[in-house]
């Protein structure tokens, strides 16, 4: 190994919400952190996500119910779940692992692991809510999971059973109570599950930037560059040819993380669920709380910066051009359910959700080096689980036993 141009304490590859949260937690342990990101702070999935702390959602995407829905959804190229035909050969190994993860035995283990992760996430979010700079960015309005029929509501029974088992409050609402919780719903909506403890942030990018402000004020630095190579000694080669080394390395590079783990000998089946949204002007509708349209695969979130309508899943890799017709379809559906919604002057966006077949993140050491830790693959739950992941990574780097069973999150489990 050649001598690195610069020596660091902890290098975190990835300056999204997960990497930023890890940086903050490690600084509380007295570590000095350097973030490396090809685009800068929170410029990928953390920039435009749906803004929810979804700690009440315990069921993995890889589920028996999804196996029943998927064939119908896949027939619609603009539906809630689609695979571009040209990408199908590449994603087939991931899909086979996804289908295996949905079998009852693996699915049950994933639900319990997700529940543990969500309990930890809720505890860490509660701590952050006591910080004036962060707590005033959290909305505690609850959320409504909306249904168009009794059959639609019944399809959500498994979610509610999991919530009941793990002590998460919810109640079924309809009629006047539903109208009070969200005025302006169309008659197409017959009932809903109200989740009173659901929280959102005012704006996910601003949330990330606030954490960066804390990291920077505590001495954290950013190197804006892409990583060209990494080895098990902790040496990183940047695209300009310069080399940096760290006592510890954390790979939290979202949907690009598997490209780095492969260089370390770990082939991890990470895929990207491409998600789309449109952020409308704040005056477009008086949205009281996050609305979840589960049967259609999208949500609506009230932000301080507007009304965000987004979701759905597209598998097409990291290089294909966005298909913003998906955003337009979600707006049309939102208009159907909220007739007074103004749909003009919106800003469209597409982001890459880093996802693993069993819907659980990879958190743990690289197989070839205990000085390198992986922390990626959170799918739809990066914001939700970012603080919990930071707690787990700080425990691992300090040699402490984490509060939850880490076996389900082992990066080598595949």
MISEMAR-140279 format. One line per 10 residues: number of its first residue (from 1); their letters; for each residue x, y, z of C-alpha. Coordinates in Angstrom, 2 decimals. Each point is the difference from the previous one (the first is absolute). Layout:
! MISEMAR-140279
NUM = a = X:Y:Z | ...
//
This chain:
! MISEMAR-140279
1 = xxxxxxxxxx = 0.00:0.00:0.00 | 1.26:3.44:-0.88 | 0.04:2.63:2.69 | -3.27:1.95:0.10 | 0.08:3.74:-0.60 | -2.09:0.62:3.12 | -0.71:-1.96:3.18 | -3.40:0.25:1.69 | -1.74:-1.44:3.04 | -3.37:-1.12:-1.41
11 = xxxxxxxxxx = -0.83:0.33:-3.69 | -3.68:-0.30:-0.87 | -0.67:-0.63:-3.68 | -3.40:1.55:-0.64 | -1.40:3.30:1.23 | -3.69:-0.85:-0.12 | -2.20:-0.18:3.06 | 1.51:-3.31:1.18 | 3.60:1.15:-0.39 | -0.73:3.35:1.64
21 = xxxxxxxxxx = -1.74:-1.64:2.96 | 2.91:-2.39:0.48 | 2.41:2.94:-0.11 | -1.92:1.82:2.74 | -0.19:-3.04:2.27 | 3.69:-0.78:-0.41 | 0.89:3.58:0.88 | -1.86:-0.44:3.26 | 2.44:-2.85:0.68 | 2.97:2.28:-0.59
31 = xxxxxxxxxx = 0.79:-1.24:-3.50 | 1.08:2.34:-2.80 | -1.95:-0.53:-3.19 | 0.61:0.66:-3.67 | -2.88:-0.45:-2.45 | 0.66:-0.88:-3.63 | -2.79:0.46:-2.53 | 0.02:0.40:-3.76 | -2.76:2.64:-0.04 | 0.12:1.60:3.44
41 = xxxxxxxxxx = -2.35:0.08:2.97 | -3.36:-1.79:-0.40 | -0.16:0.24:-3.78 | -1.45:-3.43:-0.78 | -2.88:-1.89:1.69 | 0.26:2.20:3.10 | -0.82:3.08:-2.02 | -3.55:-0.81:-1.09 | -1.39:-2.87:2.06 | -3.53:-0.17:1.38
51 = xxxxxxxxxx = 1.04:1.48:3.38 | -1.59:-2.65:2.21 | 1.29:-1.61:3.18 | -1.78:-3.25:-0.82 | 0.72:-1.81:3.28 | -3.53:-1.46:-0.01 | 0.62:-1.91:-3.24 | 1.38:-3.40:0.94 | -0.68:-2.13:-3.07 | 2.83:-0.47:-2.52
61 = xxxxxxxxxx = -0.68:0.67:-3.66 | 0.97:-3.63:-0.61 | -3.21:-1.52:1.32 | -2.58:-2.63:-0.98 | -2.44:2.82:-0.72 | 2.42:1.63:-2.40 | 0.40:-3.28:-1.87 | -3.76:0.07:-0.62 | -0.05:3.64:-1.11 | 3.19:0.06:-2.04
71 = xxxxxxxxxx = -1.19:-1.85:-3.15 | -2.94:2.40:-0.46 | 2.11:3.08:0.70 | 2.77:-1.11:-2.36 | -2.45:-0.15:-2.90 | -0.43:3.79:0.26 | 3.17:1.83:-1.14 | -1.13:3.07:1.96 | -1.35:-1.87:3.02 | 1.29:-0.11:3.59
81 = xxxxxxxxxx = 2.67:-2.58:-0.88 | 1.72:-0.40:-3.34 | 3.13:-1.49:-1.52 | 1.32:1.40:-3.24 | 0.19:-2.96:-2.42 | 3.61:0.76:-0.92 | 0.97:-0.26:3.67 | -1.71:-3.32:0.70 | 3.02:-2.25:-0.73 | 2.18:1.99:2.39
91 = xxxxxxxxxx = -2.49:0.09:2.84 | -1.10:-3.66:-0.18 | 2.46:-1.21:2.71 | -1.30:2.73:2.34 | -3.61:-0.98:-0.73 | 0.68:-3.64:0.81 | 1.41:1.03:3.39 | -2.95:2.38:0.47 | -2.50:-2.81:-0.59 | 1.90:-2.27:2.41
101 = xxxxxxxxxx = -0.05:2.75:2.65 | -3.79:0.12:-0.30 | -0.44:-3.66:1.01 | -1.60:-0.34:3.45 | 3.14:-1.09:1.88 | 2.28:2.80:-1.20 | -2.84:2.52:-0.01 | -0.79:-0.64:3.68 | 3.65:0.55:0.95 | 0.11:3.20:-2.03
111 = xxxxxxxxxx = -3.11:1.37:1.73 | 1.54:-0.56:3.43 | 3.28:1.57:-1.09 | -1.87:2.96:-1.45 | -1.92:0.41:3.25 | 3.25:0.06:1.98 | 1.44:2.58:-2.39 | -3.12:2.16:0.19 | -0.03:-0.08:3.81 | 3.58:1.24:0.02
121 = xxxxxxxxxx = -0.80:2.58:-2.67 | -2.92:1.34:2.02 | 2.18:0.35:3.10 | 2.73:1.86:-1.89 | -2.51:2.28:-1.76 | -1.50:0.83:3.41 | 3.45:1.08:1.20 | 0.46:2.21:-3.04 | -3.43:1.53:0.54 | 1.32:1.47:3.26
131 = xxxxxxxxxx = 2.62:2.00:-1.90 | -1.44:3.46:-0.78 | 1.62:0.21:-3.43 | -1.34:-3.41:-0.99 | -3.20:-0.41:2.00 | -1.62:3.06:-1.57 | 0.34:-1.68:-3.40 | -2.11:-3.02:1.02 | -3.75:-0.13:-0.62 | -2.00:-2.38:2.22
141 = xxxxxxxxxx = -3.28:0.07:-1.91 | -0.37:-3.74:-0.56 | -0.80:-1.53:-3.37 | -3.00:-1.45:-1.81 | 0.22:-3.26:-1.94 | -2.95:0.40:-2.38 | -2.28:-2.67:-1.47 | -2.42:-0.01:-2.92 | -1.95:-3.09:1.11 | -0.48:-2.52:2.78
151 = xxxxxxxxxx = 2.23:-2.41:-1.91 | 2.67:2.66:-0.25 | -0.16:0.53:3.77 | 0.07:-3.73:0.71 | 3.19:-0.31:-2.06 | 1.67:2.14:2.67 | -1.01:-2.28:2.88 | 3.46:-1.59:0.15 | 1.59:3.41:0.52 | -2.39:0.73:2.83
161 = xxxxxxxxxx = 0.53:-3.40:1.61 | 3.75:0.65:0.04 | -0.61:3.42:1.54 | -2.25:-1.49:2.66 | 2.61:-2.63:0.86 | 2.69:2.63:0.45 | -2.12:2.57:1.86 | -0.34:2.54:-2.80 | -3.27:1.96:0.32 | -2.43:0.28:-2.89
171 = xxxxxxxxxx = -3.72:0.27:-0.57 | -2.41:-0.41:-2.88 | -1.84:3.17:-1.04 | -2.72:0.87:-2.48 | -2.79:2.48:-0.55 | 0.13:3.25:1.96 | 3.17:-0.90:1.89 | 1.84:-0.70:-3.23 | -1.26:3.26:-1.49 | 1.22:1.91:3.06
181 = xxxxxxxxxx = 3.45:-1.61:-0.17 | 0.28:0.94:-3.69 | -2.64:2.24:-1.55 | -0.45:-0.11:-3.76 | 0.25:-3.74:-0.61 | -2.05:-1.30:-2.91 | -2.79:-2.59:0.48 | 2.37:-2.57:-1.48 | 1.62:-0.20:3.45 | -2.17:-2.08:2.31
191 = xxxxxxxxxx = 2.13:-0.42:3.12 | 3.51:0.23:1.41 | 2.39:-1.19:2.67 | 1.15:2.94:2.12 | 3.53:-0.31:1.37 | 0.19:2.65:2.76 | 3.71:-0.42:0.80 | 1.19:0.36:-3.61 | 2.35:2.95:-0.47 | 1.42:1.91:-2.94
201 = xxxxxxxxxx = 2.67:2.65:-0.40 | -0.65:3.45:-1.43 | 2.40:-0.66:-2.86 | 2.41:-2.96:-0.26 | 2.76:2.01:-1.70 | -0.13:2.65:2.72 | 0.06:-2.75:2.65 | 3.16:-1.41:-1.58 | 1.58:3.44:-0.28 | -0.69:0.67:3.69
211 = xxxxxxxxxx = 1.87:-3.16:0.94 | 2.82:1.08:-2.33 | 0.13:3.37:1.78 | 0.56:-1.87:3.29 | 2.60:-2.30:-1.55 | 1.86:2.92:-1.56 | -0.10:2.08:3.19 | 1.51:-2.97:1.85 | 2.92:-0.16:-2.42 | -1.33:-2.33:-2.69
221 = xxxxxxxxxx = 1.24:0.56:-3.54 | -1.21:-0.90:-3.48 | 2.02:-1.15:-2.98 | -2.15:0.31:-3.11 | 1.34:-2.73:-2.24 | -0.87:-3.44:-1.27 | 1.78:-3.04:1.37 | 1.88:-1.83:-2.75 | 1.41:-2.79:2.15 | 0.16:-1.27:3.57
231 = xxxxxxxxxx = 2.04:-2.75:1.61 | -0.26:-1.96:3.22 | 2.77:2.02:1.64 | -2.24:3.05:0.10 | 1.61:1.82:-2.92 | -2.34:1.76:-2.40 | 0.94:1.24:-3.45 | -2.02:2.95:-1.28 | -0.73:0.67:-3.66 | 2.66:2.73:-0.14
241 = xxxxxxxxxx = 2.59:-2.61:0.93 | 0.57:1.23:3.55 | -0.07:-2.52:2.85 | -1.41:0.31:3.49 | 0.03:-2.50:2.84 | -2.00:-0.37:3.19 | 0.29:-1.89:3.26 | -3.62:-0.99:-0.64 | -2.09:0.09:-3.18 | -3.80:0.06:-0.26
251 = xxxxxxxxxx = -1.62:-0.67:-3.36 | -3.37:1.73:-0.03 | -0.17:0.89:-3.68 | -3.61:-1.00:-0.57 | -0.78:-1.60:-3.34 | 3.66:0.15:-1.06 | 1.33:-1.86:3.04 | 0.21:-3.43:-1.64 | 2.53:1.31:-2.51 | 2.36:0.67:2.90
261 = xxxxxxxxxx = -0.72:-3.20:1.92 | 0.81:-2.02:-3.13 | 3.51:1.47:0.08 | 0.29:-1.39:3.53 | -1.12:-3.47:-1.03 | -3.61:0.32:1.16 | -2.56:-0.42:-2.78 | -3.21:1.32:1.51 | -3.28:-0.14:-2.01 | -0.83:3.68:0.32
271 = xxxxxxxxxx = -2.51:1.48:-2.43 | -1.56:3.41:-0.39 | -3.74:0.55:0.25 | -0.31:3.15:-2.04 | -2.62:2.23:1.61 | -1.74:3.01:-1.56 | -1.78:3.00:1.44 | -1.38:3.43:-0.73 | 0.16:2.81:2.55 | -2.88:2.39:-0.50
281 = xxxxxxxxxx = -0.25:3.56:1.36 | -1.10:0.05:3.62 | -3.26:1.74:-0.89 | -1.02:-2.90:-2.28 | -1.99:-1.68:2.76 | -0.60:0.19:3.75 | 1.64:-3.33:0.82 | -0.31:-0.73:3.72 | 2.29:-3.04:0.27 | 1.69:-2.63:-2.11
291 = xxxxxxxxxx = -2.43:-2.02:-2.10 | 0.94:-3.53:-1.06 | -1.60:-1.54:-3.08 | 1.35:-3.50:0.48 | -1.91:-1.64:-2.83 | 1.47:2.50:-2.41 | 3.49:0.14:1.48 | 0.27:3.71:0.75 | -0.28:2.48:2.84 | -0.70:3.71:0.43
301 = xxxxxxxxxx = 1.94:1.99:2.57 | -0.46:3.56:1.27 | 3.41:1.68:0.04 | 1.06:3.48:0.99 | 1.05:0.37:-3.64 | -3.10:-1.42:-1.69 | -2.17:-3.07:-0.51 | 2.00:-3.08:-1.01 | -1.76:-2.71:-2.03 | 2.22:-2.98:-0.58
311 = xxxxxxxxxx = 0.91:-3.63:0.33 | -0.29:-3.06:-2.25 | 2.87:-2.31:-0.92 | 1.83:-0.26:-3.30 | 2.84:-2.43:-0.58 | 2.20:1.34:-2.77 | 3.44:0.35:1.57 | 2.15:3.04:0.61 | 0.55:1.12:-3.58 | -3.37:0.07:-1.77
321 = xxxxxxxxxx = -1.64:3.36:-0.63 | -2.93:0.92:2.29 | -3.54:-0.68:-1.19 | -1.91:2.93:1.44 | -3.28:-1.34:-1.34 | 0.03:-1.94:3.26 | -0.13:3.27:1.92 | -2.83:1.24:-2.18 | -2.05:-3.15:0.57 | 0.33:0.41:3.77
331 = xxxxxxxxxx = -1.20:3.58:-0.27 | -3.03:-1.12:-2.01 | -0.85:-2.58:2.65 | 0.47:2.53:2.79 | -2.38:2.35:-1.80 | -2.58:-2.78:-0.18 | 0.11:-0.48:3.77 | 0.32:3.72:0.83 | -2.08:1.83:-2.62 | 1.05:3.47:1.20
341 = xxxxxxxxxx = 3.71:-0.75:-0.33 | 1.81:2.50:-2.20 | 2.42:-1.88:-2.26 | 1.75:2.88:-1.75 | 3.55:1.36:0.44 | 1.40:-3.13:1.63 | 3.65:-1.00:0.08 | 0.77:-3.58:-1.09 | 2.73:-2.17:1.47 | 1.32:-3.54:-0.15
351 = xxxxxxxxxx = 2.22:-1.67:2.61 | 1.75:-3.33:0.54 | -1.10:-2.01:3.04 | 2.71:-2.55:0.93 | -1.81:-3.29:0.57 | 0.84:-3.56:0.94 | -2.18:-3.03:-0.74 | -1.32:-0.48:3.56 | -0.69:3.73:0.57 | 2.54:0.14:2.85
361 = xxxxxxxxxx = 3.16:2.13:-0.15 | 3.53:-1.36:0.04 | 1.70:1.12:3.21 | 3.21:-1.65:1.11 | 3.66:-0.57:-0.71 | 1.52:-0.77:-3.37 | 0.93:-3.67:-0.24 | 3.68:0.81:-0.55 | 0.51:2.81:2.51 | -1.41:0.97:3.40
371 = xxxxxxxxxx = 1.03:3.61:-0.63 | -2.59:0.32:-2.79 | -3.72:0.13:0.80 | -2.93:-0.10:-2.40 | -3.17:2.01:0.60 | -2.29:0.08:-3.02 | -3.01:-1.62:-1.65 | -2.84:1.62:1.96 | -2.38:0.15:-2.98 | -2.97:2.24:0.81
381 = xxxxxxxxxx = 1.14:0.43:3.59 | 3.28:1.90:-0.20 | -1.28:3.07:1.83 | -1.98:-2.10:2.48 | 2.91:-2.26:0.93 | 2.89:2.44:-0.41 | 0.40:0.83:3.70 | -0.38:-3.63:1.06 | 2.64:-0.99:-2.54 | 2.30:2.69:1.36
391 = xxxxxxxxxx = -0.45:-1.40:3.51 | 0.80:-3.53:-1.17 | 3.08:1.08:-1.97 | 1.32:2.01:2.95 | -0.44:-3.07:2.20 | 1.83:-2.23:-2.46 | 2.89:2.42:-0.41 | 0.30:0.37:3.78 | -0.02:-3.77:0.52 | -3.30:0.08:1.90
401 = xxxxxxxxxx = -2.75:-2.58:-0.38 | -2.86:1.69:-1.89 | -3.43:0.21:1.60 | -1.63:-2.22:-2.63 | 0.86:-3.32:-1.61 | 2.23:0.84:-2.95 | -0.14:-3.41:-1.69 | -2.91:0.91:-2.35 | 1.97:3.04:-1.21 | 3.29:-1.83:-0.61
411 = xxxx = 1.31:1.13:-3.41 | 1.09:-3.57:-0.80 | -3.47:-1.50:0.54 | -0.59:-0.44:-3.74
//
